[in-house]
Amino acid sequence: MRLTPDSAAFPDGDGLAEIPVAQVRPATRLLSELQTSLLAQGVRVFGGRIDRFIIYTLAARVTGLSDSEAAAMVPTSAHALSASLGRPYETIRRHVNALIEDGLCVRHGNRIHVTPEGLRRPRIAHLLRWAHDCFVRFIEDLGPAGAPLPASRSGVRYELTTGLRTAIDILLAVIQTNREQHASLIDLALFSTVIAVNCRPYPLTGGLTPADNAVHALTIARMIGLTPATANRRLSRMARTGQLVRSRGGFRVNGSWFAHPASQAVSDASLQNIRRLLGGLAAQGFPFDEPARAYLAVRPPFTPIR
């Protein structure tokens, strides 16, 4: 399914005559911060492999995020994971085999599921709790940023796994709506982190944020756990295609590309998915009237710029 009409195809670098400063909506800025926080932790847990982190996350979402769920939910398959992520089957199969060898997943026939023992490993358990609290931070900041939040529902007990599933669904929805712009998960991760850093000097308000704080490739690499060579090569390629602008200070989002109707259509689709998913979370007891009550620990900081 195409996300944008043919008349609004994504531009290339040669078709962008002007390069103004991008103006980023509050929800988009916060979503970029959420993605950066999740990836920065997840990539390190999975040894620098973004694909493996995302594949395990989706497998856990489908087959269970707790001991009881992992024992009771229906297994998935490499083909199903491939279809959901839009990634080649052989890529998925290779990472699934590595997850099985590591004991994080198990195969029964052609079906797989995460293992309860894997979910209890300290590094995985910490990752899940961190992801949950970063998601709560995202919701907590949406209100002051002027985004409408659903009303809280009384009489329903909120559970950790409910929030985690919604956080994963939001992450996957962003991946799916951005397939035409960023076929690679690494490119999407880099682009989101550039947006987050570009906006960091400015306080979060209900208005647009100018994304003019340029950031070097080495800084981005340190933030999300990639090699400097990988970050520089991919960011440079996005600058050549017009998605980013490269200057002496580093990279920033290209305002002309960001404001293009095709890019705006993808952004609108992502934000609509978020509103829909948050509505479902409200029905499952999330305290939207006081989001801070949902933290498992303390509010996590944004990923440091190093």
C-alpha positions in Angstrom: 0.0 0.0 0.0 1.4 3.4 -1.0 1.5 6.0 1.7 1.6 9.0 -0.7 0.1 9.6 -4.1 2.3 9.4 -7.2 2.0 13.2 -7.6 3.7 13.6 -4.2 6.7 11.4 -4.8 9.7 12.0 -2.6 12.0 14.6 -4.1 15.7 14.1 -4.8 18.5 16.5 -3.8 18.5 18.2 -7.3 14.8 19.1 -7.0 15.3 21.1 -3.8 16.2 24.7 -4.7 16.0 26.2 -1.2 17.2 24.8 2.1 15.4 26.5 4.9 15.5 25.5 8.6 13.1 22.6 9.2 10.2 23.4 11.5 9.4 20.3 13.6 6.0 19.6 15.3 6.2 18.8 19.0 4.8 15.3 18.6 7.4 14.5 15.9 10.2 15.9 18.1 9.1 13.7 21.0 8.7 10.7 18.8 12.3 11.2 17.6 13.5 11.4 21.2 11.6 8.2 22.0 13.1 6.3 19.1 16.6 7.5 19.9 16.2 6.4 23.6 14.9 2.9 22.6 17.5 2.3 19.9 20.4 3.6 22.0 19.7 1.0 24.6 18.5 -1.8 22.4 21.4 -1.6 19.9 23.9 -1.9 22.8 22.1 -4.8 24.3 22.2 -6.6 20.9 25.8 -5.9 20.1 25.3 -3.0 17.6 22.7 -4.9 15.5 19.6 -2.8 15.0 17.9 -5.4 12.9 18.3 -8.1 15.6 17.0 -5.8 18.3 13.9 -4.9 16.2 13.3 -8.6 15.3 13.5 -9.7 18.9 11.3 -6.8 20.0 8.6 -7.8 17.4 8.9 -11.5 18.3 8.4 -10.6 22.0 5.5 -8.4 21.2 3.7 -11.2 19.3 4.6 -14.2 21.5 4.8 -12.6 25.0 6.5 -10.0 27.1 6.4 -11.8 30.4 6.9 -15.3 31.7 3.2 -16.1 31.6 2.6 -14.6 28.2 5.6 -16.3 26.6 4.3 -19.6 27.9 0.7 -19.1 26.6 0.8 -17.0 23.4 0.8 -18.3 19.9 4.3 -18.5 18.3 5.2 -16.6 15.1 7.4 -17.4 12.1 10.3 -15.8 10.2 7.9 -15.3 7.3 5.5 -13.4 9.5 8.3 -11.2 10.9 9.6 -10.6 7.4 6.2 -9.4 6.3 5.6 -7.2 9.3 9.0 -5.5 9.1 9.3 -5.3 5.3 12.7 -7.0 5.5 14.1 -9.8 3.3 13.2 -13.2 4.6 16.8 -14.4 4.5 17.8 -11.4 6.7 15.1 -12.3 9.2 16.0 -16.0 9.2 19.7 -15.3 9.8 18.9 -13.1 12.8 16.3 -15.5 14.2 18.9 -18.3 14.0 21.3 -16.1 16.0 18.6 -15.4 18.6 17.9 -19.1 18.9 21.5 -19.9 19.3 21.7 -17.2 22.1 18.7 -18.8 23.9 16.5 -15.8 23.5 14.1 -17.6 21.1 13.2 -21.2 20.5 11.9 -23.0 17.4 9.1 -25.6 17.2 8.9 -26.7 13.6 8.7 -23.5 11.5 7.3 -21.5 14.4 9.3 -19.5 16.9 8.7 -17.7 20.2 10.8 -15.9 22.8 11.8 -17.9 25.8 10.8 -17.0 29.4 14.4 -17.5 30.4 15.6 -14.9 27.9 13.0 -12.4 29.2 14.5 -12.9 32.7 18.0 -12.2 31.7 19.2 -9.0 33.4 20.1 -7.1 30.2 16.7 -8.0 28.6 14.7 -7.3 31.7 16.4 -3.9 32.1 15.8 -3.1 28.4 12.1 -3.8 28.7 11.7 -1.7 31.9 13.8 1.1 30.3 11.7 1.0 27.2 8.5 1.2 29.2 9.6 4.3 31.2 10.9 6.0 28.1 7.4 5.5 26.6 5.8 6.9 29.8 8.1 10.0 29.4 6.9 10.4 25.8 3.3 10.5 27.0 4.1 12.7 29.9 5.6 15.3 27.6 2.9 15.2 25.0 0.4 17.1 27.2 2.7 20.2 27.8 3.5 20.1 24.1 -0.1 20.7 23.3 -1.0 17.3 22.0 -4.5 16.1 22.8 -4.5 13.0 25.1 -7.3 10.5 25.6 -9.3 10.6 28.8 -8.3 8.1 31.5 -10.6 5.2 32.2 -11.4 4.2 35.7 -11.8 0.6 36.9 -9.1 -0.9 34.7 -5.8 -1.9 36.1 -2.8 -0.8 34.0 -0.1 -3.4 33.4 3.5 -3.0 32.4 3.1 -5.3 29.4 0.2 -3.2 28.1 2.5 -0.1 27.9 5.3 -2.1 26.4 3.1 -3.5 23.7 1.8 0.0 22.8 5.4 1.3 22.7 6.5 -1.5 20.4 3.4 -0.9 18.2 4.3 2.7 17.8 7.9 1.9 16.9 6.7 -0.6 14.3 4.1 1.8 12.9 6.8 4.4 12.4 9.0 1.8 10.6 6.1 0.8 8.3 5.0 4.3 7.4 8.6 5.3 6.6 9.4 2.4 4.3 9.4 4.6 1.2 11.6 7.2 2.8 14.0 4.9 4.8 14.1 1.3 3.5 16.9 0.7 6.0 16.2 0.6 9.8 19.7 2.1 10.4 18.8 5.1 8.1 15.5 5.6 10.0 17.4 5.5 13.3 20.0 8.0 12.2 17.4 10.4 10.7 15.3 10.3 13.9 18.4 11.0 16.0 19.4 14.0 13.8 15.9 15.5 14.3 16.2 15.0 18.1 19.6 16.7 18.3 18.7 19.4 15.9 15.8 20.5 18.2 17.6 20.0 21.6 18.6 23.6 22.3 15.0 24.7 22.3 12.4 24.3 25.1 9.5 22.1 24.3 6.3 24.2 23.7 3.1 23.8 21.8 4.7 25.4 18.8 7.1 24.4 16.0 10.7 23.9 16.9 13.5 25.1 14.5 15.8 22.1 13.8 19.0 24.1 13.3 21.4 22.6 15.8 23.7 20.7 13.5 25.3 17.5 14.7 28.4 15.6 13.7 28.3 12.0 12.5 30.6 10.9 15.4 28.2 12.3 17.9 25.3 10.4 16.4 27.3 7.3 16.3 28.1 7.6 20.0 24.5 8.3 20.9 23.0 5.2 19.4 25.9 2.8 19.4 26.9 2.6 15.8 30.4 2.7 14.3 31.5 6.2 13.2 32.2 4.9 9.7 28.7 3.5 9.4 27.1 6.7 10.7 29.2 9.0 8.5 28.6 6.9 5.3 24.8 6.7 5.7 24.4 10.3 6.8 26.5 11.5 3.9 24.3 9.5 1.5 21.1 11.1 3.0 22.7 14.5 2.5 23.3 13.6 -1.2 19.7 12.6 -1.6 18.5 15.8 -0.1 17.0 14.5 3.2 19.8 16.2 5.2 22.0 19.2 4.9 25.7 19.0 5.6 27.6 22.0 6.9 30.8 22.7 8.9 28.8 22.1 12.1 27.5 18.7 11.0 24.2 17.5 9.7 20.7 18.9 10.1 17.3 18.0 8.5 16.7 19.7 5.1 13.7 22.0 5.6 12.7 21.8 2.0 12.7 18.0 2.0 11.0 17.9 5.4 8.2 20.2 4.3 7.5 18.4 1.0 4.0 17.0 0.7 5.2 13.4 0.5 7.2 13.8 3.8 4.3 15.5 5.5 2.0 12.7 4.4 4.2 10.2 6.1 4.5 12.3 9.2 0.7 12.7 9.4 0.2 9.0 9.0 2.6 8.3 11.9 0.9 10.8 14.2 -2.5 9.3 13.3 -1.3 5.9 14.2 0.0 7.2 17.5 -3.3 8.8 18.4 -5.1 5.5 17.6 -2.7 3.5 19.7 -2.9 5.8 22.6 -6.7 5.6 22.5 -6.4 1.8 22.9 -4.0 2.3 25.8 -6.5 4.5 27.6 -9.1 1.7 27.4 -6.5 -0.5 29.1 -6.1 1.7 32.1 -3.1 4.0 31.4 -3.3 7.0 33.8 -3.4 9.8 31.1 -4.6 12.2 33.8 -1.3 11.7 35.6 1.2 9.8 33.4 4.1 10.0 35.9 2.2 7.4 38.1 3.1 4.8 35.5 6.9 5.0 35.9 8.5 1.8 37.1 11.5 3.8 38.3 12.3 7.5 37.8 11.7 9.5 34.6 14.6 8.5 32.3 16.8 11.2 30.8 17.0 11.9 27.1 20.0 10.1 25.4 23.0 12.3 26.2 24.7 14.2 23.3 28.3 13.0 23.6 
